[in-house]
Amino acid sequence: MRKQLWKLGLLWSAAIWPTLVCGQSPPAGKIGVLNIQAAIASTGEGKKAFADLDKKYASRRQDLQDQQQAITALQDQLSKQTPALSEEEQRRLNRDLQEKQTKFKRAQEDAQADFSADSNEVVNRIGQKLVRLVDEYAQQNGYALILEGDPQRMPVYYVAPQIDLTEEMVKRYDTANPVAADTSTPNLSAPPPAAATRPPVPRAPIPKPTGKPKP
């Protein structure tokens, strides 16, 4: 993920790269930064999409939690009762434990893969529309370069608040892509078990901006 978003910062500069290669000065203009991961997750569409995913996978997280508790209970039973158990009973319980662990691992990997695929679809769908808006905004407002603004993914040592476009692009995205209000409130009070923790929200590569003025 970090590698993909680091590459994204390079993609933003695609519009001026040919002039640099030819030894020409880059076009005069402003420079801005955009935390695209935060922007995607902060849009109304992004919030709703990931809330829907949270509901969709709630039952699978609960199932994983139940399986983990059953495994823990069986491990405790073996630890405490082994001296009093016959060899045959120990073998049966160990076999049962191994089967439960194998089933849990397979279910966990399947859930993780499915959630990642669904998350990637959301990020790619919103990212494509967001990049188009960034292209338009940059051309309309005289920006020569817009870079990734999260210092954890790009070596940015200082960013003036005035050039951070994240909030502005979230507003523009929500205006262009309104989302109906969701009155339902998901129950998020109980966190999933550590083994079933969901991955960070955006986990898909972001489309490359065109970097070309519109005709």
C-alpha atoms as an extended CHARMM CRD file, in Angstrom:
* protein
*
       215  EXT
         1         1  MET       CA              0.0000000000        0.0000000000        0.0000000000  PROA      1               0.0000000000
         2         2  ARG       CA              2.7430000000        2.4700000000        0.8960000000  PROA      2               0.0000000000
         3         3  LYS       CA              4.5720000000        1.6170000000       -2.3140000000  PROA      3               0.0000000000
         4         4  GLN       CA              1.4310000000        2.1960000000       -4.3830000000  PROA      4               0.0000000000
         5         5  LEU       CA              0.7330000000        5.5710000000       -2.7880000000  PROA      5               0.0000000000
         6         6  TRP       CA              4.3930000000        6.5780000000       -3.1050000000  PROA      6               0.0000000000
         7         7  LYS       CA              4.0720000000        5.8840000000       -6.8220000000  PROA      7               0.0000000000
         8         8  LEU       CA              0.9470000000        8.0240000000       -6.8550000000  PROA      8               0.0000000000
         9         9  GLY       CA              3.0130000000       11.0020000000       -5.7640000000  PROA      9               0.0000000000
        10        10  LEU       CA              5.1870000000       10.4650000000       -8.8170000000  PROA      10              0.0000000000
        11        11  LEU       CA              2.1540000000       10.1970000000      -11.0690000000  PROA      11              0.0000000000
        12        12  TRP       CA              0.9490000000       13.6450000000      -10.0120000000  PROA      12              0.0000000000
        13        13  SER       CA              4.1360000000       15.0690000000      -11.5270000000  PROA      13              0.0000000000
        14        14  ALA       CA              3.5770000000       13.4030000000      -14.9080000000  PROA      14              0.0000000000
        15        15  ALA       CA              2.3850000000       16.6560000000      -16.4360000000  PROA      15              0.0000000000
        16        16  ILE       CA              5.7640000000       18.3950000000      -16.0080000000  PROA      16              0.0000000000
        17        17  TRP       CA              8.0830000000       15.4100000000      -16.4930000000  PROA      17              0.0000000000
        18        18  PRO       CA              8.4960000000       15.8340000000      -20.2960000000  PROA      18              0.0000000000
        19        19  THR       CA              9.6930000000       19.4130000000      -19.8640000000  PROA      19              0.0000000000
        20        20  LEU       CA             12.2250000000       18.3640000000      -17.2460000000  PROA      20              0.0000000000
        21        21  VAL       CA             13.6130000000       15.6600000000      -19.5200000000  PROA      21              0.0000000000
        22        22  CYS       CA             14.0360000000       18.2030000000      -22.3160000000  PROA      22              0.0000000000
        23        23  GLY       CA             15.8870000000       20.6050000000      -20.0270000000  PROA      23              0.0000000000
        24        24  GLN       CA             13.0830000000       23.1720000000      -20.0920000000  PROA      24              0.0000000000
        25        25  SER       CA             11.6940000000       24.9910000000      -17.0890000000  PROA      25              0.0000000000
        26        26  PRO       CA              8.4790000000       23.5290000000      -15.6630000000  PROA      26              0.0000000000
        27        27  PRO       CA              5.3340000000       25.5880000000      -16.2670000000  PROA      27              0.0000000000
        28        28  ALA       CA              4.8070000000       28.3510000000      -13.7420000000  PROA      28              0.0000000000
        29        29  GLY       CA              2.0570000000       27.6320000000      -11.2810000000  PROA      29              0.0000000000
        30        30  LYS       CA              1.1160000000       26.7340000000       -7.7640000000  PROA      30              0.0000000000
        31        31  ILE       CA              1.9930000000       23.5330000000       -5.9250000000  PROA      31              0.0000000000
        32        32  GLY       CA             -0.5110000000       21.7160000000       -3.7550000000  PROA      32              0.0000000000
        33        33  VAL       CA             -0.7220000000       18.5580000000       -1.6990000000  PROA      33              0.0000000000
        34        34  LEU       CA             -3.5540000000       16.0420000000       -1.4020000000  PROA      34              0.0000000000
        35        35  ASN       CA             -3.8940000000       13.2010000000        1.1080000000  PROA      35              0.0000000000
        36        36  ILE       CA             -5.7930000000       10.9800000000       -1.2850000000  PROA      36              0.0000000000
        37        37  GLN       CA             -6.3390000000        8.1590000000        1.2160000000  PROA      37              0.0000000000
        38        38  ALA       CA             -7.9590000000       10.5540000000        3.6920000000  PROA      38              0.0000000000
        39        39  ALA       CA             -9.9400000000       12.2140000000        0.9120000000  PROA      39              0.0000000000
        40        40  ILE       CA            -11.4370000000        8.9450000000       -0.3330000000  PROA      40              0.0000000000
        41        41  ALA       CA            -12.3650000000        7.8400000000        3.1760000000  PROA      41              0.0000000000
        42        42  SER       CA            -13.8300000000       11.2630000000        4.0440000000  PROA      42              0.0000000000
        43        43  THR       CA            -16.1970000000       11.6540000000        1.0990000000  PROA      43              0.0000000000
        44        44  GLY       CA            -19.8680000000       10.9680000000        1.7250000000  PROA      44              0.0000000000
        45        45  GLU       CA            -19.7470000000        8.1300000000       -0.7850000000  PROA      45              0.0000000000
        46        46  GLY       CA            -16.6550000000        6.6650000000        0.8630000000  PROA      46              0.0000000000
        47        47  LYS       CA            -18.1490000000        6.8100000000        4.3610000000  PROA      47              0.0000000000
        48        48  LYS       CA            -21.3370000000        5.1070000000        3.1900000000  PROA      48              0.0000000000
        49        49  ALA       CA            -19.5020000000        2.4690000000        1.1470000000  PROA      49              0.0000000000
        50        50  PHE       CA            -17.2690000000        1.4230000000        4.0170000000  PROA      50              0.0000000000
        51        51  ALA       CA            -20.1410000000        1.5240000000        6.5010000000  PROA      51              0.0000000000
        52        52  ASP       CA            -21.9880000000       -0.8510000000        4.1540000000  PROA      52              0.0000000000
        53        53  LEU       CA            -18.9390000000       -3.1140000000        4.0460000000  PROA      53              0.0000000000
        54        54  ASP       CA            -18.7820000000       -3.0500000000        7.8380000000  PROA      54              0.0000000000
        55        55  LYS       CA            -22.3760000000       -4.3050000000        7.9790000000  PROA      55              0.0000000000
        56        56  LYS       CA            -21.7720000000       -6.8480000000        5.2220000000  PROA      56              0.0000000000
        57        57  TYR       CA            -18.8700000000       -8.4700000000        7.0750000000  PROA      57              0.0000000000
        58        58  ALA       CA            -20.2870000000       -8.1820000000       10.6100000000  PROA      58              0.0000000000
        59        59  SER       CA            -21.5890000000      -11.7600000000       10.6340000000  PROA      59              0.0000000000
        60        60  ARG       CA            -18.2850000000      -13.1430000000        9.3480000000  PROA      60              0.0000000000
        61        61  ARG       CA            -16.3430000000      -11.2360000000       12.0070000000  PROA      61              0.0000000000
        62        62  GLN       CA            -18.7000000000      -12.6270000000       14.6440000000  PROA      62              0.0000000000
        63        63  ASP       CA            -18.2220000000      -16.1500000000       13.2780000000  PROA      63              0.0000000000
        64        64  LEU       CA            -14.4320000000      -15.7270000000       13.4270000000  PROA      64              0.0000000000
        65        65  GLN       CA            -14.7130000000      -14.4580000000       16.9810000000  PROA      65              0.0000000000
        66        66  ASP       CA            -16.8170000000      -17.4940000000       17.9600000000  PROA      66              0.0000000000
        67        67  GLN       CA            -14.3040000000      -19.8550000000       16.3460000000  PROA      67              0.0000000000
        68        68  GLN       CA            -11.4110000000      -18.1510000000       18.1460000000  PROA      68              0.0000000000
        69        69  GLN       CA            -13.1930000000      -18.4690000000       21.4890000000  PROA      69              0.0000000000
        70        70  ALA       CA            -13.8490000000      -22.1740000000       20.8590000000  PROA      70              0.0000000000
        71        71  ILE       CA            -10.1670000000      -22.7170000000       20.0610000000  PROA      71              0.0000000000
        72        72  THR       CA             -9.0800000000      -20.8650000000       23.1920000000  PROA      72              0.0000000000
        73        73  ALA       CA            -11.4990000000      -22.8770000000       25.3480000000  PROA      73              0.0000000000
        74        74  LEU       CA            -10.1930000000      -26.1600000000       23.9330000000  PROA      74              0.0000000000
        75        75  GLN       CA             -6.5850000000      -25.0790000000       24.4680000000  PROA      75              0.0000000000
        76        76  ASP       CA             -7.3820000000      -24.2350000000       28.0880000000  PROA      76              0.0000000000
        77        77  GLN       CA             -9.0650000000      -27.5920000000       28.5400000000  PROA      77              0.0000000000
        78        78  LEU       CA             -6.0470000000      -29.4380000000       27.2180000000  PROA      78              0.0000000000
        79        79  SER       CA             -3.6620000000      -27.3730000000       29.3400000000  PROA      79              0.0000000000
        80        80  LYS       CA             -5.5630000000      -27.9220000000       32.5790000000  PROA      80              0.0000000000
        81        81  GLN       CA             -6.8500000000      -31.4720000000       32.1490000000  PROA      81              0.0000000000
        82        82  THR       CA             -4.0320000000      -33.2330000000       30.3030000000  PROA      82              0.0000000000
        83        83  PRO       CA             -2.7270000000      -35.0800000000       33.3830000000  PROA      83              0.0000000000
        84        84  ALA       CA             -6.1880000000      -36.5240000000       34.0460000000  PROA      84              0.0000000000
        85        85  LEU       CA             -6.9680000000      -37.4550000000       30.4370000000  PROA      85              0.0000000000
        86        86  SER       CA             -6.3040000000      -40.7860000000       28.8210000000  PROA      86              0.0000000000
        87        87  GLU       CA             -3.9670000000      -40.9210000000       25.8280000000  PROA      87              0.0000000000
        88        88  GLU       CA             -6.9090000000      -41.6350000000       23.5580000000  PROA      88              0.0000000000
        89        89  GLU       CA             -8.8230000000      -38.6000000000       24.8810000000  PROA      89              0.0000000000
        90        90  GLN       CA             -5.7540000000      -36.3830000000       24.4970000000  PROA      90              0.0000000000
        91        91  ARG       CA             -5.3570000000      -37.5060000000       20.8940000000  PROA      91              0.0000000000
        92        92  ARG       CA             -9.0420000000      -36.8440000000       20.2070000000  PROA      92              0.0000000000
        93        93  LEU       CA             -8.8950000000      -33.3430000000       21.7110000000  PROA      93              0.0000000000
        94        94  ASN       CA             -5.6500000000      -32.4840000000       19.9130000000  PROA      94              0.0000000000
        95        95  ARG       CA             -7.1620000000      -33.6890000000       16.6430000000  PROA      95              0.0000000000
        96        96  ASP       CA            -10.2560000000      -31.5780000000       17.3020000000  PROA      96              0.0000000000
        97        97  LEU       CA             -8.0710000000      -28.5650000000       18.1080000000  PROA      97              0.0000000000
        98        98  GLN       CA             -6.0710000000      -28.9470000000       14.9060000000  PROA      98              0.0000000000
        99        99  GLU       CA             -9.2480000000      -29.1940000000       12.8290000000  PROA      99              0.0000000000
       100       100  LYS       CA            -10.6840000000      -26.0760000000       14.4650000000  PROA      100             0.0000000000
       101       101  GLN       CA             -7.4660000000      -24.1360000000       13.8980000000  PROA      101             0.0000000000
       102       102  THR       CA             -7.3380000000      -25.1890000000       10.2300000000  PROA      102             0.0000000000
       103       103  LYS       CA            -10.9720000000      -24.2040000000        9.7090000000  PROA      103             0.0000000000
       104       104  PHE       CA            -10.4200000000      -20.8650000000       11.4570000000  PROA      104             0.0000000000
       105       105  LYS       CA             -7.3290000000      -20.0370000000        9.3870000000  PROA      105             0.0000000000
       106       106  ARG       CA             -9.1290000000      -20.8350000000        6.1310000000  PROA      106             0.0000000000
       107       107  ALA       CA            -12.1940000000      -18.7720000000        7.1050000000  PROA      107             0.0000000000
       108       108  GLN       CA             -9.9840000000      -15.8850000000        8.2080000000  PROA      108             0.0000000000
       109       109  GLU       CA             -8.0030000000      -15.8660000000        4.9460000000  PROA      109             0.0000000000
       110       110  ASP       CA            -11.1970000000      -16.0660000000        2.8690000000  PROA      110             0.0000000000
       111       111  ALA       CA            -12.8060000000      -13.1970000000        4.7850000000  PROA      111             0.0000000000
       112       112  GLN       CA             -9.6700000000      -11.0800000000        4.4840000000  PROA      112             0.0000000000
       113       113  ALA       CA             -9.4040000000      -11.7250000000        0.7450000000  PROA      113             0.0000000000
       114       114  ASP       CA            -13.0860000000      -10.9330000000        0.1580000000  PROA      114             0.0000000000
       115       115  PHE       CA            -12.9360000000       -7.7520000000        2.2500000000  PROA      115             0.0000000000
       116       116  SER       CA             -9.7900000000       -6.5950000000        0.4680000000  PROA      116             0.0000000000
       117       117  ALA       CA            -11.4060000000       -7.1940000000       -2.9250000000  PROA      117             0.0000000000
       118       118  ASP       CA            -14.5140000000       -5.2270000000       -1.9300000000  PROA      118             0.0000000000
       119       119  SER       CA            -12.3710000000       -2.4260000000       -0.4460000000  PROA      119             0.0000000000
       120       120  ASN       CA            -10.2860000000       -2.2410000000       -3.6060000000  PROA      120             0.0000000000
       121       121  GLU       CA            -13.4390000000       -1.8950000000       -5.7010000000  PROA      121             0.0000000000
       122       122  VAL       CA            -14.6510000000        1.0120000000       -3.5480000000  PROA      122             0.0000000000
       123       123  VAL       CA            -11.2940000000        2.8070000000       -3.6030000000  PROA      123             0.0000000000
       124       124  ASN       CA            -10.8520000000        2.3600000000       -7.3460000000  PROA      124             0.0000000000
       125       125  ARG       CA            -14.3980000000        3.5580000000       -8.0840000000  PROA      125             0.0000000000
       126       126  ILE       CA            -14.1130000000        6.6690000000       -5.9030000000  PROA      126             0.0000000000
       127       127  GLY       CA            -10.4740000000        7.2480000000       -6.8520000000  PROA      127             0.0000000000
       128       128  GLN       CA            -11.2520000000        7.4390000000      -10.5610000000  PROA      128             0.0000000000
       129       129  LYS       CA            -13.8530000000       10.1500000000      -10.0160000000  PROA      129             0.0000000000
       130       130  LEU       CA            -11.6880000000       12.0050000000       -7.5010000000  PROA      130             0.0000000000
       131       131  VAL       CA             -8.6660000000       12.1040000000       -9.8110000000  PROA      131             0.0000000000
       132       132  ARG       CA            -10.8050000000       13.6050000000      -12.5780000000  PROA      132             0.0000000000
       133       133  LEU       CA            -11.9440000000       16.3350000000      -10.1760000000  PROA      133             0.0000000000
       134       134  VAL       CA             -8.3440000000       16.9880000000       -9.1140000000  PROA      134             0.0000000000
       135       135  ASP       CA             -7.3550000000       17.3070000000      -12.7850000000  PROA      135             0.0000000000
       136       136  GLU       CA            -10.1030000000       19.8460000000      -13.3760000000  PROA      136             0.0000000000
       137       137  TYR       CA             -9.3800000000       21.7490000000      -10.1790000000  PROA      137             0.0000000000
       138       138  ALA       CA             -5.6500000000       21.9680000000      -10.9140000000  PROA      138             0.0000000000
       139       139  GLN       CA             -6.2080000000       23.2940000000      -14.4330000000  PROA      139             0.0000000000
       140       140  GLN       CA             -8.8650000000       25.7830000000      -13.3410000000  PROA      140             0.0000000000
       141       141  ASN       CA             -6.8250000000       27.1390000000      -10.4250000000  PROA      141             0.0000000000
       142       142  GLY       CA             -3.3370000000       27.3560000000      -11.9060000000  PROA      142             0.0000000000
       143       143  TYR       CA             -1.6320000000       24.3840000000      -10.2500000000  PROA      143             0.0000000000
       144       144  ALA       CA              1.4910000000       23.0490000000      -11.9250000000  PROA      144             0.0000000000
       145       145  LEU       CA              1.9390000000       20.1640000000       -9.4760000000  PROA      145             0.0000000000
       146       146  ILE       CA             -0.1330000000       18.3320000000       -6.8530000000  PROA      146             0.0000000000
       147       147  LEU       CA              1.6460000000       15.8110000000       -4.6340000000  PROA      147             0.0000000000
       148       148  GLU       CA              0.6400000000       13.1940000000       -2.0860000000  PROA      148             0.0000000000
       149       149  GLY       CA              0.2810000000       15.0910000000        1.1960000000  PROA      149             0.0000000000
       150       150  ASP       CA              0.6130000000       12.3420000000        3.8050000000  PROA      150             0.0000000000
       151       151  PRO       CA              4.1580000000       12.5250000000        5.2810000000  PROA      151             0.0000000000
       152       152  GLN       CA              3.9360000000        8.8690000000        6.2960000000  PROA      152             0.0000000000
       153       153  ARG       CA              3.9260000000        7.8670000000        2.6260000000  PROA      153             0.0000000000
       154       154  MET       CA              5.9600000000       10.6600000000        1.0530000000  PROA      154             0.0000000000
       155       155  PRO       CA              9.0920000000       12.3410000000        2.4670000000  PROA      155             0.0000000000
       156       156  VAL       CA              7.3990000000       15.7250000000        2.9660000000  PROA      156             0.0000000000
       157       157  TYR       CA              9.1830000000       17.7120000000        5.6850000000  PROA      157             0.0000000000
       158       158  TYR       CA              6.8770000000       20.6980000000        5.7610000000  PROA      158             0.0000000000
       159       159  VAL       CA              3.4850000000       21.4610000000        4.2740000000  PROA      159             0.0000000000
       160       160  ALA       CA              1.8640000000       24.8690000000        4.6300000000  PROA      160             0.0000000000
       161       161  PRO       CA             -1.8250000000       24.4400000000        5.5360000000  PROA      161             0.0000000000
       162       162  GLN       CA             -2.7750000000       26.8100000000        2.7320000000  PROA      162             0.0000000000
       163       163  ILE       CA             -1.6920000000       24.3590000000        0.0240000000  PROA      163             0.0000000000
       164       164  ASP       CA             -3.4440000000       21.2760000000        1.4730000000  PROA      164             0.0000000000
       165       165  LEU       CA             -6.2810000000       20.5540000000       -0.9470000000  PROA      165             0.0000000000
       166       166  THR       CA             -7.7060000000       17.4870000000        0.8190000000  PROA      166             0.0000000000
       167       167  GLU       CA            -10.6800000000       19.1930000000        2.4630000000  PROA      167             0.0000000000
       168       168  GLU       CA            -11.4540000000       21.2090000000       -0.6680000000  PROA      168             0.0000000000
       169       169  MET       CA            -11.4490000000       18.1010000000       -2.8570000000  PROA      169             0.0000000000
       170       170  VAL       CA            -13.6950000000       16.2190000000       -0.4080000000  PROA      170             0.0000000000
       171       171  LYS       CA            -16.2100000000       19.0990000000       -0.6050000000  PROA      171             0.0000000000
       172       172  ARG       CA            -16.0650000000       19.1340000000       -4.3960000000  PROA      172             0.0000000000
       173       173  TYR       CA            -16.4390000000       15.3630000000       -4.5780000000  PROA      173             0.0000000000
       174       174  ASP       CA            -19.4840000000       15.3800000000       -2.3020000000  PROA      174             0.0000000000
       175       175  THR       CA            -21.0430000000       18.1730000000       -4.3520000000  PROA      175             0.0000000000
       176       176  ALA       CA            -20.4940000000       16.2650000000       -7.5900000000  PROA      176             0.0000000000
       177       177  ASN       CA            -21.4820000000       12.8780000000       -6.0810000000  PROA      177             0.0000000000
       178       178  PRO       CA            -24.2170000000       13.4260000000       -3.4580000000  PROA      178             0.0000000000
       179       179  VAL       CA            -25.1040000000       10.4850000000       -1.2170000000  PROA      179             0.0000000000
       180       180  ALA       CA            -28.4940000000        9.9460000000        0.3860000000  PROA      180             0.0000000000
       181       181  ALA       CA            -28.4030000000       10.1190000000        4.1810000000  PROA      181             0.0000000000
       182       182  ASP       CA            -28.3830000000        6.7620000000        5.9690000000  PROA      182             0.0000000000
       183       183  THR       CA            -30.5190000000        6.8600000000        9.1030000000  PROA      183             0.0000000000
       184       184  SER       CA            -29.5030000000        3.4110000000       10.3190000000  PROA      184             0.0000000000
       185       185  THR       CA            -26.8010000000        3.1780000000       12.9780000000  PROA      185             0.0000000000
       186       186  PRO       CA            -24.5550000000        0.0860000000       12.8720000000  PROA      186             0.0000000000
       187       187  ASN       CA            -23.5690000000       -1.4620000000       16.1800000000  PROA      187             0.0000000000
       188       188  LEU       CA            -19.8050000000       -0.9440000000       16.3290000000  PROA      188             0.0000000000
       189       189  SER       CA            -19.4360000000       -1.0910000000       20.1100000000  PROA      189             0.0000000000
       190       190  ALA       CA            -17.8430000000       -4.5460000000       20.1450000000  PROA      190             0.0000000000
       191       191  PRO       CA            -14.5170000000       -4.6140000000       18.2610000000  PROA      191             0.0000000000
       192       192  PRO       CA            -13.6370000000       -7.7150000000       16.2160000000  PROA      192             0.0000000000
       193       193  PRO       CA            -11.0210000000      -10.1250000000       17.5840000000  PROA      193             0.0000000000
       194       194  ALA       CA             -7.4070000000       -9.3130000000       16.8700000000  PROA      194             0.0000000000
       195       195  ALA       CA             -7.1240000000      -12.1530000000       14.3790000000  PROA      195             0.0000000000
       196       196  ALA       CA            -10.0400000000      -10.7870000000       12.3650000000  PROA      196             0.0000000000
       197       197  THR       CA             -9.0260000000       -7.1300000000       12.3440000000  PROA      197             0.0000000000
       198       198  ARG       CA            -10.0760000000       -5.3000000000        9.2130000000  PROA      198             0.0000000000
       199       199  PRO       CA             -7.3900000000       -3.8030000000        6.9730000000  PROA      199             0.0000000000
       200       200  PRO       CA             -6.9900000000       -0.0540000000        6.4980000000  PROA      200             0.0000000000
       201       201  VAL       CA             -9.7000000000        1.4480000000        4.3850000000  PROA      201             0.0000000000
       202       202  PRO       CA             -8.2020000000        2.2830000000        0.9840000000  PROA      202             0.0000000000
       203       203  ARG       CA             -6.0960000000       -0.5190000000       -0.4110000000  PROA      203             0.0000000000
       204       204  ALA       CA             -6.2110000000       -0.1710000000       -4.1990000000  PROA      204             0.0000000000
       205       205  PRO       CA             -3.9780000000        1.6890000000       -6.6450000000  PROA      205             0.0000000000
       206       206  ILE       CA             -5.3380000000        5.0890000000       -7.6490000000  PROA      206             0.0000000000
       207       207  PRO       CA             -5.7970000000        5.8290000000      -11.3620000000  PROA      207             0.0000000000
       208       208  LYS       CA             -3.2290000000        7.9710000000      -13.1020000000  PROA      208             0.0000000000
       209       209  PRO       CA             -4.2820000000       11.5970000000      -13.6940000000  PROA      209             0.0000000000
       210       210  THR       CA             -4.3070000000       12.7670000000      -17.2750000000  PROA      210             0.0000000000
       211       211  GLY       CA             -2.1880000000       15.8840000000      -16.6950000000  PROA      211             0.0000000000
       212       212  LYS       CA             -3.5150000000       17.2770000000      -19.9830000000  PROA      212             0.0000000000
       213       213  PRO       CA             -5.6880000000       20.3710000000      -20.4100000000  PROA      213             0.0000000000
       214       214  LYS       CA             -9.1410000000       19.7860000000      -21.7510000000  PROA      214             0.0000000000
       215       215  PRO       CA             -9.7870000000       20.9420000000      -25.3330000000  PROA      215             0.0000000000
